[in-house]
Amino acid sequence: MSEGRSWEERDAREWIAVPQEGDDKYSRGVLGVVTGSAMYPGAAVLGVEAAARTGVGMVRYLGADRPTEHVLRRRPEVVSAPGRVQAWLIGSGMDASSRPADDAGRLAVALGDGTPVVVDAGALDLVGRAAGPVVITPHYRELAGVLAAAADDDSDAVTADEVRADPAAWAARAAAALGVTVLLKGHTTHIVTPDGAHRTVSAGPAWLATAGSGDVLGGVLGALVATHADAVREHGHAALAALAATAAWLHGRAGESASAGGPIVALDIAEALPSVIRRVLGA
């Protein structure tokens, strides 16, 4: 596997949608979100917060009662009624081994409507059911689980340690096997398309390795995909990979800005996003 092309600020700038005078909340992109659970409601809050601060026109949050309550308390502008969306973010803060029937139904709707979908954590087992283009956002342990589930027999299974030792190669194998774009989180983030195109992003300071950081990344990526749904329809996984690399780049730079050399929590990363985007755009 090649080392991959490093994604830089000039690349990210090209994939940040800037609203024009004639835009409204619908034309700026609507992101549907099915994340969080009674056990992990904070994941929903963090993903929605990050999406809202990345520049999406509207967030539709369609989750269980407890995370819905937390999301609306934090972000009252979020819409909790179903409707048309340009992209979905699903799975953060969910557990595939104990999935309630209501969540299963909501996930099925998101996967079945043909729009682009960002799949994280507790929905990774459902990737094969997606009717539209998919980008997955696992860490190395989760990718090992995805590959094990896709293996023909136990002899083909891979361990988390093997993925950690050669993340680029295993991300490429997963992308080719599943027909999805893979964003494999880590100190260096690897983004690989099914045809083997490979990009890398320096993920930011080690302080980013904190609970909920990945939920924030999912929200950033979901917002970018929603605002570039036309590009995804036209260019497929090439566009998804560019958006995934941009999300990872913005996430890392927001982490640097929030940290300034010290500890951070995930919400700090989300709150730093607008100023990072403003600097990138030169505003």
matplotlib code that plots the C-alpha trace (Angstrom):
import matplotlib.pyplot as plt

x = [0.0, 1.4, 2.0, -0.9, -1.2, -1.2, -4.3, -3.4, -5.2, -5.4, -7.2, -9.6, -10.5, -11.9, -14.4, -16.0, -19.3, -19.8, -23.5, -24.5, -27.1, -29.8, -29.3, -31.7, -31.5, -32.6, -30.2, -27.3, -27.8, -29.9, -28.2, -30.2, -28.8, -29.5, -27.0, -26.9, -28.8, -30.2, -26.7, -24.7, -26.8, -23.7, -22.6, -25.7, -25.1, -21.5, -22.2, -25.1, -23.1, -20.2, -22.4, -24.2, -20.8, -19.4, -22.0, -24.9, -28.2, -30.3, -29.9, -32.8, -32.1, -34.2, -33.1, -34.4, -36.2, -33.3, -30.7, -33.4, -34.0, -30.3, -29.8, -32.8, -31.7, -28.3, -29.4, -33.0, -32.8, -32.4, -35.5, -36.8, -39.4, -38.7, -38.3, -36.0, -32.3, -29.2, -27.1, -27.2, -24.9, -25.6, -24.3, -22.3, -23.1, -25.0, -24.3, -25.0, -25.3, -28.2, -30.1, -33.7, -36.3, -37.0, -33.4, -33.2, -36.2, -34.6, -31.3, -33.1, -34.8, -31.5, -29.7, -32.5, -33.3, -30.3, -28.7, -25.0, -24.4, -21.7, -21.6, -19.9, -19.5, -22.8, -24.1, -20.9, -22.5, -25.2, -23.0, -24.0, -27.6, -27.0, -28.7, -26.5, -22.8, -21.1, -18.1, -17.3, -15.4, -14.0, -11.0, -8.6, -10.5, -13.8, -12.2, -11.0, -14.5, -15.9, -13.3, -13.9, -17.6, -16.9, -14.4, -15.4, -14.1, -12.2, -8.9, -9.4, -10.1, -7.8, -6.9, -7.0, -3.2, -2.7, -4.8, -2.9, 0.4, -0.5, -3.6, -3.2, -3.2, -6.2, -8.2, -7.6, -8.7, -11.9, -12.7, -12.2, -14.1, -17.1, -17.3, -17.1, -14.8, -12.9, -11.8, -9.6, -9.1, -5.7, -2.7, -2.4, -5.9, -6.1, -8.8, -9.1, -11.6, -12.7, -10.4, -7.4, -7.0, -5.3, -5.1, -3.6, -4.3, -2.2, -4.8, -3.7, -2.4, -2.4, -4.9, -7.5, -7.6, -10.4, -13.9, -16.4, -13.7, -14.8, -18.4, -17.4, -15.5, -18.6, -20.7, -18.1, -18.1, -21.9, -22.2, -19.7, -21.4, -24.8, -23.5, -21.8, -24.5, -24.5, -20.7, -21.1, -23.8, -21.5, -18.2, -19.0, -16.3, -13.7, -15.9, -16.5, -12.8, -12.1, -14.8, -13.6, -10.0, -11.4, -13.3, -10.3, -8.2, -10.7, -11.1, -7.4, -6.9, -9.9, -8.2, -5.0, -6.9, -8.9, -5.9, -3.2, -0.9, -3.2, -6.0, -9.3, -12.7, -14.7, -17.1, -14.0, -13.2, -16.7, -16.7, -13.4, -14.7, -16.2, -13.0, -10.9, -13.2, -13.1, -9.3, -9.2, -11.5, -9.5, -12.5]
y = [0.0, 3.5, 6.0, 8.1, 11.7, 14.0, 16.2, 19.8, 23.1, 24.1, 20.8, 21.2, 24.7, 23.4, 21.2, 23.7, 25.0, 28.8, 29.9, 32.3, 35.1, 33.0, 30.0, 28.9, 26.2, 23.5, 24.4, 24.6, 20.9, 18.9, 16.2, 13.3, 11.9, 8.5, 8.3, 7.9, 5.6, 5.5, 4.4, 6.9, 10.0, 12.2, 10.8, 12.2, 15.6, 15.8, 14.7, 17.2, 20.0, 19.3, 19.2, 22.4, 24.2, 22.9, 24.8, 22.5, 24.2, 21.9, 18.9, 16.4, 14.3, 11.1, 9.1, 7.5, 9.6, 10.1, 11.3, 13.4, 15.2, 15.9, 17.1, 19.5, 20.9, 21.7, 22.6, 23.8, 24.6, 20.9, 19.4, 16.2, 15.4, 13.2, 14.7, 15.0, 14.9, 15.1, 12.8, 10.7, 10.2, 6.9, 4.6, 6.8, 5.9, 2.8, -0.9, -3.4, -6.2, -4.6, -2.7, -1.8, -2.4, 1.4, 2.1, -0.8, 0.7, 4.2, 2.8, 0.9, 4.0, 5.9, 3.0, 2.4, 5.8, 6.0, 9.1, 9.2, 7.8, 8.2, 5.0, 4.9, 2.5, 0.7, 0.7, -0.8, -4.2, -2.8, -1.4, -4.1, -2.9, 0.7, 1.7, 4.7, 5.6, 4.9, 6.2, 4.3, 5.9, 3.1, 3.0, 0.0, -2.2, -1.6, -2.1, -5.5, -6.4, -5.3, -7.4, -10.4, -10.2, -10.0, -12.9, -16.1, -18.2, -17.8, -18.3, -15.0, -13.0, -10.2, -9.0, -5.4, -5.6, -6.5, -3.6, -1.2, -2.5, -1.8, 0.5, 1.6, -1.9, -3.0, 0.1, -0.6, -4.2, -3.2, -0.5, -3.0, -5.8, -3.7, -1.2, 1.7, 4.6, 4.0, 6.6, 4.8, 6.9, 7.1, 9.4, 9.3, 9.0, 6.9, 7.5, 4.8, 4.3, 1.0, 1.6, 2.1, 5.9, 6.7, 10.0, 10.6, 13.3, 14.2, 13.8, 16.6, 16.6, 13.4, 15.3, 14.4, 10.9, 11.6, 10.2, 11.6, 12.9, 10.4, 11.5, 15.0, 13.8, 12.0, 15.2, 17.2, 14.6, 14.3, 18.0, 18.1, 15.3, 16.9, 20.2, 18.4, 15.8, 16.8, 16.3, 12.8, 11.9, 13.0, 11.8, 9.0, 7.7, 10.3, 13.0, 11.0, 10.5, 14.3, 15.1, 12.5, 13.9, 17.4, 16.3, 14.7, 17.8, 20.2, 17.9, 17.8, 21.6, 22.2, 20.0, 22.0, 25.2, 24.0, 22.4, 25.1, 22.5, 21.3, 18.9, 19.1, 17.4, 16.6, 19.5, 21.8, 20.4, 21.1, 24.6, 25.4, 24.4, 27.8, 29.7, 27.1, 27.2, 31.0, 30.9, 28.3, 30.4, 33.6, 35.4]
z = [0.0, -0.9, 1.8, 0.5, -0.4, 2.6, 2.8, 3.6, 4.2, 0.5, -0.2, 2.7, 1.6, -1.6, 0.2, 2.6, 1.4, 1.8, 1.7, -1.0, -0.8, -2.3, 0.0, 2.6, 5.3, 2.8, 0.0, 2.5, 3.3, 5.7, 7.7, 9.2, 12.4, 14.0, 16.9, 20.6, 23.0, 26.5, 27.6, 25.5, 24.9, 24.9, 21.5, 19.9, 21.5, 20.4, 16.8, 16.4, 18.0, 15.6, 12.5, 13.4, 13.9, 10.6, 8.6, 7.7, 7.1, 9.2, 11.4, 11.7, 14.8, 14.9, 17.9, 21.1, 23.7, 26.1, 23.6, 21.9, 25.1, 25.6, 22.0, 22.1, 25.4, 24.0, 20.5, 20.4, 16.7, 15.8, 14.1, 15.6, 12.9, 9.9, 6.4, 3.4, 4.0, 1.8, 4.0, 7.1, 10.1, 11.9, 14.6, 17.0, 20.6, 19.7, 20.5, 17.8, 20.3, 22.1, 19.4, 20.4, 17.7, 17.4, 16.6, 14.2, 12.3, 12.2, 11.0, 8.3, 7.0, 6.8, 5.1, 2.6, 1.1, -1.2, 0.2, 1.2, 4.7, 7.3, 9.3, 12.7, 15.7, 16.4, 12.8, 11.2, 11.1, 8.8, 6.0, 3.5, 3.7, 2.5, -0.8, -1.3, -1.1, 2.3, 4.2, 7.4, 10.3, 12.5, 14.8, 14.5, 16.9, 15.1, 11.7, 12.8, 13.8, 10.4, 8.6, 10.8, 10.1, 6.3, 6.4, 4.6, 7.6, 10.8, 9.1, 7.2, 10.4, 11.4, 14.9, 16.2, 16.7, 13.1, 11.9, 14.2, 12.9, 9.2, 9.1, 5.5, 4.1, 6.2, 5.4, 1.7, 2.2, 3.9, 1.3, -1.6, 0.2, 1.3, -1.6, 0.8, 1.5, 4.8, 7.2, 9.7, 12.7, 14.4, 15.0, 11.3, 9.7, 6.6, 4.0, 1.3, -1.5, -3.0, -6.0, -3.7, -3.8, -0.5, 1.5, 4.9, 7.5, 10.5, 13.2, 15.5, 19.1, 21.3, 23.5, 20.8, 22.1, 24.5, 25.0, 22.4, 20.0, 17.3, 17.7, 16.9, 13.8, 12.7, 13.0, 11.0, 8.2, 8.2, 7.7, 4.9, 3.1, 3.4, 2.0, -0.9, -1.7, -5.4, -5.6, -4.1, -6.6, -9.4, -8.3, -5.8, -3.6, -4.9, -3.4, -0.2, 0.3, -0.2, 2.3, 4.8, 4.5, 5.0, 8.1, 9.6, 8.8, 10.4, 13.4, 14.0, 13.6, 15.9, 18.5, 18.2, 18.6, 21.6, 23.3, 22.9, 24.4, 27.2, 27.9, 26.1, 26.1, 23.0, 23.3, 23.2, 19.7, 18.4, 19.8, 18.1, 14.6, 13.5, 14.1, 12.4, 9.3, 9.3, 9.2, 6.5, 4.3, 5.0, 6.4]

ax = plt.figure().add_subplot(projection="3d")
ax.plot(x, y, z, "-o")
ax.set_aspect("equal")
plt.show()
